Amino acid sequence: MSEASLNDRQFFGHPIGLRTLFLTEMWERMSYYGMRALLVLYMTGAVTGFNPGLGWSQLDAQAIYGVYVGLVYFMVVPGGWLADNILGHQRAVLYGAIIIALGHLTLAVPLSQTFFLGLALVVLGTGLLKGNISTIVGKLYPDDDPRRDSGFTIFYMSINIGSTIGYGICGYLGEKIGWHWGFGAAGIGMLFGVYQYVRYQGLLGDAGALPNPMSDEARGRLVRYTQIALTLMIVAIALSLMGFVDINPRIFAENFAYFLTVVAGLYFIFLYFFAGLDAAERKNITLLFLLFIAAAAFWSGFDQSGGSLNIFARDYTDLVVSGFEVPVSWIQFVNPIFVVIFAPMFAAVWAHLARRNLDPSLPVKFAIGLIFMAISFMIMLAAVALAIETAPIGMRWLLLTYLLQTWGELTLSPIGLSAFSRYAPKRYVGQMFGLWFLASAIGGVLAGLLGGEAMDEGLASMSPVFTFMIEYYLAIAVGVLIAAWLLRRKSAG
């Protein structure tokens, strides 16, 4: 298989199966980001007039947004477990894609009663798809294949192409015609993804096709446990949708953030002390733990694009260009466009430094990403100060903010995917990808909590929250660098 994989160069010099995964991820990200761009706008929109929204407060809407983003990525952990032990990664991706499409089509129904049901379906489907599709990408290559990092970079481009399509189509339809038209467009896009995955799944070969080997008795026991867990989950969702359980979004988001942090900490402890890993694997787990902390902090700022920065664009930014009022969600276009422009440049820089033995270590790259995030919110502090004096302000402030955040993303996200693929213990690789996305879950919940505080009193509440965020990005960057230095010194000793 190793030799066949090395000779398969039909997709830009990479295995042809990467094309199937590229297009599936592209349509999934189109639906995810297209809907996410509308989510807070819809929840906080006025209940009367053209294109009525739900009329919820900023605190509640931002908290729900954070919980949604957190759940999307948290469910990747059980999704990876199911793929590792029961379904296999290929079937998990297929089932997830179908459930995601059903979720977006449910959101397209113009009834407020179906809103949370649609969100729940998208959450469950993404949990099955998101981590497992990245796992299959890694399985297309032998361990020593030098194309692995560039393969993940190509795969990462699909995210940005898909999000660009989503922002453009779903954003315009949702804001200019009707919110549910935008949600429906996300569902149609996901159906395209399901179709092409089913048609070209055979190109993946046996990469991720089968779950981990175990006895029939052991697998049957896991299936029974899974059925019980799914039944309890469905009952809990049903009780919440029917109003039998009253949930305060803000309190739920805070407790959910604590829960995710504890789960992540316990899982790292389990891997390090009780998973039977050798010394080299435990060292890798320590490295991945440092990257996990940095990633969780980074995403708490990056996901403000769908929350507080989205509201800042709507309420305090001049969106008129040559007489045309740009949809609020279109400003988020710039992130995927910047990624497409700058990803090859960053890849070239890393390759150039590597040839001279100057390539920064993984913790250094992650720290650079956090520093870029801190600088982006320094720009937003200046924008807030200007908006207090004379609102609305020009779009260039948000464009510069997103540029800096994109540079931070390029030093952190594709590098993190590759690191978790390469350094994860082999028998835990699906769950380790889930753990990587758990950092996104924690960051997403924190984004909702911080965004709610930032927008609670308008511009007056933004500056102190953004100042706090700058401080903790810089503090974590320094902490990661010190911990990495100590780890390297101990290893050398």
MARNU-279290 format. One record per residue (C-alpha): x, y, z. Coordinates in steps of 0.02 Angstrom, whole numbers. Each point is the difference from the previous one (the first is absolute). Layout:
MARNU-279290
+--------+--------+--------+
:      x :      y :      z :
+--------+--------+--------+
:      X :      Y :      Z :
...
+--------+--------+--------+
//
This chain:
MARNU-279290
+--------+--------+--------+
:      x :      y :      z :
+--------+--------+--------+
:      0 :      0 :      0 :
:    143 :    118 :     39 :
:     73 :    -17 :   -174 :
:   -170 :     20 :    -83 :
:    -35 :    156 :    102 :
:    167 :     76 :    -47 :
:    -34 :    -33 :   -186 :
:   -176 :     74 :      8 :
:     22 :    181 :    -55 :
:   -160 :     31 :    -98 :
:    -62 :    150 :    101 :
:    131 :    139 :     -8 :
:    133 :   -130 :     36 :
:   -101 :    -79 :    140 :
:   -110 :   -156 :     17 :
:   -160 :     13 :   -103 :
:   -103 :    -34 :    156 :
:     48 :    172 :     63 :
:   -115 :     72 :   -134 :
:   -151 :    -87 :     74 :
:     42 :     64 :    174 :
:     40 :    174 :    -66 :
:   -171 :     20 :    -82 :
:    -94 :    -76 :    148 :
:     86 :    119 :    121 :
:    -29 :    146 :   -118 :
:   -189 :    -24 :     -4 :
:     -8 :    -37 :    187 :
:     93 :    161 :     40 :
:   -109 :     94 :   -125 :
:   -154 :    -52 :     97 :
:     80 :     25 :    172 :
:     72 :    174 :    -26 :
:   -144 :     58 :   -110 :
:   -123 :    -40 :    139 :
:    114 :     59 :    140 :
:     19 :    172 :    -81 :
:   -189 :     22 :     16 :
:    -26 :    -78 :    170 :
:     29 :    147 :    119 :
:    -75 :    123 :   -124 :
:   -159 :   -105 :     -7 :
:    -12 :    -24 :    188 :
:     24 :    186 :     38 :
:   -101 :     66 :   -147 :
:   -159 :     99 :     32 :
:   -159 :   -103 :      6 :
:    -94 :    120 :   -112 :
:     31 :     79 :   -170 :
:     90 :    -73 :   -149 :
:     85 :   -166 :     33 :
:    -50 :    -16 :    184 :
:    118 :    -87 :    121 :
:    -24 :    -73 :    172 :
:     32 :    161 :     98 :
:    109 :    -79 :    134 :
:    124 :     96 :    108 :
:    185 :      7 :    -40 :
:     44 :    -99 :    157 :
:   -118 :   -142 :    -43 :
:     38 :     -1 :   -186 :
:    187 :      3 :     22 :
:    -10 :   -136 :    134 :
:   -104 :   -111 :   -115 :
:    123 :     34 :   -141 :
:    145 :    -51 :    113 :
:    -88 :   -157 :     61 :
:    -42 :    -47 :   -180 :
:    180 :     21 :    -58 :
:     62 :    -91 :    155 :
:   -119 :   -146 :    -25 :
:     44 :    -14 :   -184 :
:    182 :    -32 :     42 :
:    -30 :    -93 :    163 :
:   -103 :   -133 :    -89 :
:    154 :    -36 :   -107 :
:     69 :    -95 :    151 :
:   -139 :   -131 :     11 :
:     -7 :      4 :   -190 :
:    183 :    -53 :     -6 :
:    -33 :   -135 :    129 :
:   -145 :    -70 :   -101 :
:    107 :     -2 :   -157 :
:    148 :    -81 :     88 :
:   -101 :   -138 :     82 :
:   -164 :    -29 :    -93 :
:    -30 :     89 :   -166 :
:    168 :     27 :    -81 :
:     47 :    176 :    -56 :
:    -75 :    -10 :   -175 :
:   -174 :    -50 :     58 :
:      6 :    130 :    140 :
:     34 :    137 :   -129 :
:   -145 :    -59 :   -109 :
:   -126 :     -8 :    144 :
:     59 :    168 :     64 :
:    -20 :     84 :   -169 :
:   -179 :    -63 :    -16 :
:    -48 :     60 :    175 :
:     79 :    171 :    -31 :
:   -103 :     21 :   -159 :
:   -159 :    -45 :     96 :
:     45 :    127 :    134 :
:     21 :    146 :   -120 :
:   -160 :    -46 :    -93 :
:    -90 :     -2 :    168 :
:     65 :    176 :     36 :
:    -71 :     52 :   -169 :
:   -177 :    -34 :     65 :
:    -68 :    173 :     49 :
:    -53 :    -52 :    174 :
:     88 :     54 :    160 :
:    -47 :   -167 :     78 :
:    117 :    -95 :   -118 :
:    149 :    115 :     31 :
:     83 :   -100 :    139 :
:    -41 :   -166 :    -83 :
:     94 :     57 :   -155 :
:    149 :     56 :    104 :
:      1 :   -167 :     93 :
:      5 :    -99 :   -163 :
:    143 :    106 :    -68 :
:     94 :    -27 :    163 :
:    -21 :   -189 :     -5 :
:     44 :    -15 :   -184 :
:    154 :    109 :     14 :
:     58 :   -106 :    147 :
:      2 :   -152 :   -113 :
:     79 :     87 :   -151 :
:    123 :    132 :     54 :
:    136 :    -94 :     91 :
:    -18 :   -161 :    -98 :
:     24 :     79 :   -170 :
:    166 :     72 :     60 :
:     47 :   -172 :     65 :
:    -29 :    -75 :   -173 :
:    111 :    134 :    -76 :
:    141 :    -57 :    113 :
:    -32 :   -183 :    -43 :
:     23 :     34 :   -186 :
:    188 :     18 :     33 :
:    129 :   -118 :     74 :
:     79 :     62 :    161 :
:    160 :     50 :    -88 :
:    -82 :     83 :   -150 :
:     73 :    176 :    -18 :
:   -160 :     58 :    -88 :
:   -105 :    -11 :    159 :
:     20 :    183 :     56 :
:    -33 :     70 :   -174 :
:   -148 :   -119 :    -16 :
:    -78 :     74 :    155 :
:     35 :    174 :    -68 :
:    -94 :    -43 :   -161 :
:   -140 :    -75 :    104 :
:     -4 :    157 :    106 :
:    -30 :    104 :   -157 :
:   -166 :    -90 :    -23 :
:    -59 :     78 :    164 :
:     31 :    174 :    -66 :
:    -74 :    -30 :   -172 :
:   -155 :    -72 :     83 :
:    -17 :    140 :    126 :
:     18 :    129 :   -139 :
:   -144 :    -81 :    -94 :
:   -102 :     -9 :    160 :
:     25 :    181 :     49 :
:    -42 :     57 :   -175 :
:   -156 :   -102 :    -36 :
:    -73 :    -32 :    172 :
:     45 :    175 :     61 :
:    -84 :     89 :   -144 :
:   -156 :   -108 :     -2 :
:    -18 :      6 :    189 :
:     19 :    188 :     21 :
:    -78 :     63 :   -162 :
:   -142 :   -124 :    -29 :
:    -33 :    -96 :    161 :
:     96 :    -86 :    137 :
:    -72 :   -170 :    -41 :
:     51 :     16 :   -183 :
:    179 :     13 :     61 :
:    -20 :   -152 :    113 :
:    -79 :    -96 :   -145 :
:    146 :     42 :   -115 :
:    117 :    -76 :    129 :
:   -102 :   -160 :     -6 :
:      5 :     -8 :   -190 :
:    189 :     22 :      4 :
:     17 :   -144 :    123 :
:   -105 :   -110 :   -114 :
:    128 :     31 :   -137 :
:    133 :    -58 :    122 :
:    -96 :   -160 :     40 :
:    -24 :    -39 :   -184 :
:    181 :     17 :    -50 :
:     61 :    -96 :    154 :
:   -114 :   -147 :    -39 :
:     51 :      0 :   -182 :
:    188 :     11 :     28 :
:     20 :    -87 :    168 :
:     82 :   -146 :    -89 :
:    152 :    109 :    -37 :
:     44 :     -5 :    185 :
:     43 :   -184 :     -7 :
:     16 :    -76 :    173 :
:     58 :    162 :     84 :
:   -106 :     10 :    157 :
:   -124 :   -128 :    -66 :
:      2 :   -116 :    150 :
:     -7 :     30 :    188 :
:    136 :    -61 :    118 :
:     11 :   -190 :      9 :
:    -82 :    -80 :    152 :
:   -103 :   -153 :     42 :
:   -183 :     -9 :    -50 :
:    -48 :     -9 :    183 :
:     95 :    158 :     44 :
:    -71 :     95 :   -150 :
:   -176 :    -57 :     41 :
:     21 :     66 :    177 :
:     56 :    169 :    -68 :
:   -149 :      4 :   -119 :
:   -119 :    -27 :    146 :
:     81 :    140 :    100 :
:    -13 :    113 :   -152 :
:   -184 :    -39 :    -23 :
:    -35 :     44 :    182 :
:     97 :    164 :    -15 :
:    -91 :     47 :   -161 :
:   -169 :    -37 :     79 :
:     39 :    111 :    150 :
:     62 :    138 :   -117 :
:   -157 :     -5 :   -106 :
:   -110 :      5 :    156 :
:     96 :    149 :     68 :
:    -14 :     94 :   -165 :
:   -185 :    -39 :    -13 :
:    -36 :     60 :    177 :
:     93 :    162 :    -33 :
:    -90 :     31 :   -165 :
:   -170 :    -30 :     79 :
:     37 :    124 :    140 :
:      5 :   -123 :    144 :
:    177 :     55 :     43 :
:     29 :    187 :     24 :
:    179 :     48 :    -45 :
:     83 :    167 :     31 :
:    119 :     20 :   -150 :
:    130 :    101 :     95 :
:     10 :   -117 :    150 :
:      0 :   -152 :   -113 :
:    143 :     73 :   -103 :
:    105 :     34 :    155 :
:    -26 :   -175 :     70 :
:     30 :    -75 :   -171 :
:    169 :     89 :    -10 :
:     49 :    -74 :    169 :
:    -60 :   -172 :    -55 :
:    101 :      4 :   -162 :
:    156 :     55 :     92 :
:    -16 :   -142 :    128 :
:    -33 :   -129 :   -137 :
:    154 :     55 :    -96 :
:    109 :      0 :    155 :
:    -58 :   -172 :     55 :
:     27 :    -72 :   -174 :
:    179 :     65 :     -9 :
:     31 :    -73 :    174 :
:    -70 :   -167 :    -57 :
:    110 :     -2 :   -155 :
:    157 :     47 :     94 :
:    -16 :   -116 :    151 :
:   -122 :   -140 :    -40 :
:     -1 :    -32 :   -189 :
:    155 :   -109 :      0 :
:    104 :    121 :   -103 :
:    189 :    -10 :    -10 :
:    117 :    143 :     45 :
:      4 :     72 :   -176 :
:   -190 :     -1 :    -13 :
:    -19 :     84 :    170 :
:    120 :    136 :    -56 :
:   -108 :     26 :   -155 :
:   -156 :     11 :    111 :
:     84 :    138 :    101 :
:     38 :     95 :   -160 :
:   -179 :    -19 :    -62 :
:    -65 :     60 :    168 :
:     97 :    164 :    -20 :
:    -68 :     21 :   -176 :
:   -176 :    -37 :     65 :
:      8 :    142 :    127 :
:     61 :    124 :   -131 :
:   -132 :    -55 :   -125 :
:   -145 :     18 :    124 :
:     56 :    177 :     40 :
:     20 :     44 :   -184 :
:   -174 :    -59 :    -52 :
:    -82 :    102 :    139 :
:     52 :    154 :   -100 :
:    -14 :    -69 :   -175 :
:   -182 :    -51 :     25 :
:    -45 :    179 :     43 :
:    -21 :     20 :   -188 :
:   -172 :    -79 :     11 :
:    -41 :     86 :    165 :
:     57 :    169 :     67 :
:     94 :     52 :   -158 :
:   -153 :    -45 :   -104 :
:   -108 :    114 :    108 :
:    132 :    137 :     -6 :
:     -8 :    -10 :   -190 :
:   -190 :     13 :      2 :
:    -20 :    140 :    126 :
:    158 :    107 :    -10 :
:     75 :    -24 :   -173 :
:    -39 :     90 :   -164 :
:    -43 :   -142 :   -120 :
:    -50 :    106 :   -151 :
:    114 :    -18 :   -152 :
:    -44 :    100 :   -157 :
:   -182 :      8 :     55 :
:    -13 :   -186 :     38 :
:    -20 :    -54 :    180 :
:    112 :   -150 :     26 :
:    -79 :   -142 :    100 :
:     75 :     -7 :    175 :
:     57 :   -180 :    -24 :
:     97 :     45 :   -157 :
:    136 :     86 :    103 :
:     47 :   -174 :     59 :
:     44 :    -38 :   -182 :
:    171 :     73 :     31 :
:     60 :   -138 :    116 :
:    -12 :   -143 :   -127 :
:     62 :    115 :   -138 :
:    150 :     49 :    106 :
:     33 :   -184 :     36 :
:      1 :    -42 :   -185 :
:    119 :    145 :    -32 :
:    119 :    -25 :    145 :
:     -2 :   -190 :     30 :
:    126 :    -33 :   -141 :
:    109 :    141 :     67 :
:      1 :    -72 :    176 :
:     35 :   -175 :    -68 :
:    146 :     70 :   -101 :
:     68 :     91 :    152 :
:     -4 :   -157 :    107 :
:     82 :   -101 :   -139 :
:    135 :    134 :    -24 :
:     38 :      4 :    186 :
:      1 :   -190 :     10 :
:    131 :    -12 :   -137 :
:    112 :    109 :    108 :
:    -41 :    -93 :    161 :
:    -90 :    156 :     64 :
:   -179 :    -64 :     -3 :
:    -84 :     54 :    163 :
:    -60 :   -137 :    116 :
:   -185 :    -37 :     14 :
:    -22 :     96 :    165 :
:     88 :    152 :    -75 :
:   -117 :     -1 :   -149 :
:   -151 :    -11 :    115 :
:     67 :    143 :    106 :
:     19 :    105 :   -157 :
:   -183 :    -36 :    -40 :
:    -53 :     63 :    172 :
:    104 :    157 :    -21 :
:    -85 :     37 :   -166 :
:   -168 :    -23 :     87 :
:     50 :    122 :    137 :
:     53 :    131 :   -128 :
:   -165 :    -21 :    -93 :
:    -97 :     48 :    156 :
:    116 :    148 :     27 :
:    -64 :     58 :   -170 :
:   -178 :    -27 :     60 :
:     33 :    105 :    155 :
:     47 :    145 :   -114 :
:   -156 :    -34 :   -106 :
:   -113 :      3 :    153 :
:     77 :    165 :     59 :
:    -31 :     76 :   -172 :
:   -178 :    -68 :     -8 :
:    -40 :     81 :    168 :
:     46 :    168 :    -75 :
:    -75 :    -22 :   -173 :
:    -97 :   -155 :    -49 :
:    -16 :    -80 :   -124 :
:    183 :    -25 :    -44 :
:     82 :    -70 :   -156 :
:     15 :   -185 :    -37 :
:    191 :      9 :     -6 :
:     10 :    -26 :    189 :
:    -87 :   -167 :     -9 :
:     96 :    -48 :   -157 :
:    166 :     31 :     87 :
:    -60 :    -96 :    153 :
:    -47 :   -150 :   -107 :
:    166 :      9 :    -93 :
:     98 :    -15 :    162 :
:   -112 :   -140 :     62 :
:     24 :    -92 :   -165 :
:    189 :     10 :     20 :
:    -21 :    -71 :    174 :
:   -112 :   -138 :    -67 :
:    130 :    -49 :   -130 :
:    135 :    -19 :    132 :
:   -113 :   -108 :    109 :
:   -145 :    -95 :    -79 :
:     75 :   -102 :   -144 :
:    157 :    -28 :    103 :
:   -107 :    -66 :    143 :
:    -94 :   -121 :   -113 :
:    163 :    -69 :    -66 :
:     75 :    -11 :    176 :
:   -147 :    -98 :     71 :
:      5 :   -115 :   -151 :
:    187 :    -33 :     17 :
:     26 :     -6 :    190 :
:   -163 :    -80 :     61 :
:     18 :   -180 :     64 :
:    -54 :   -109 :   -145 :
:   -139 :    -94 :     88 :
:    -76 :    164 :     62 :
:     16 :    101 :   -160 :
:   -186 :     27 :    -29 :
:    -29 :     52 :    179 :
:    154 :    113 :     -5 :
:    -73 :     93 :   -148 :
:   -156 :     17 :    105 :
:    108 :     71 :    139 :
:     74 :    127 :   -122 :
:   -175 :     58 :    -43 :
:    -44 :      3 :    185 :
:    119 :    149 :      9 :
:   -112 :     83 :   -130 :
:   -151 :    -45 :    108 :
:     73 :     86 :    153 :
:     51 :    149 :   -105 :
:   -174 :     10 :    -77 :
:    -89 :      3 :    169 :
:    122 :    131 :     65 :
:    -31 :    102 :   -158 :
:   -186 :      3 :     38 :
:     26 :     48 :    182 :
:    127 :    136 :    -41 :
:   -103 :     62 :   -146 :
:   -154 :     16 :    109 :
:     95 :    102 :    128 :
:     77 :    107 :   -136 :
:   -168 :     43 :    -80 :
:   -107 :      8 :    157 :
:     10 :    190 :     14 :
:     52 :     41 :   -178 :
:    165 :     88 :    -30 :
:     25 :     41 :    184 :
:     21 :   -184 :     46 :
:    112 :    -48 :   -145 :
:    164 :     83 :     50 :
:     23 :    -85 :    170 :
:    -42 :   -172 :    -72 :
:    118 :     21 :   -148 :
:    137 :     63 :    117 :
:    -19 :   -155 :    108 :
:     10 :   -111 :   -155 :
:    162 :     84 :    -57 :
:     77 :    -30 :    170 :
:    -43 :   -183 :      9 :
:     57 :    -37 :   -179 :
:    170 :     73 :     39 :
:     10 :    -88 :    168 :
:    -40 :   -170 :    -74 :
:    123 :     27 :   -143 :
:    139 :     34 :    125 :
:    -54 :   -148 :    107 :
:      2 :   -121 :   -148 :
:    174 :     58 :    -51 :
:     69 :    -22 :    176 :
:    -80 :   -173 :     19 :
:     68 :    -54 :   -170 :
:    174 :     60 :     47 :
:     -6 :    -96 :    164 :
:    -61 :   -156 :    -90 :
:    140 :     10 :   -128 :
:    129 :     30 :    136 :
:    -61 :   -151 :     98 :
:      3 :   -109 :   -157 :
:    177 :     56 :    -39 :
:     54 :    -42 :    176 :
+--------+--------+--------+
//
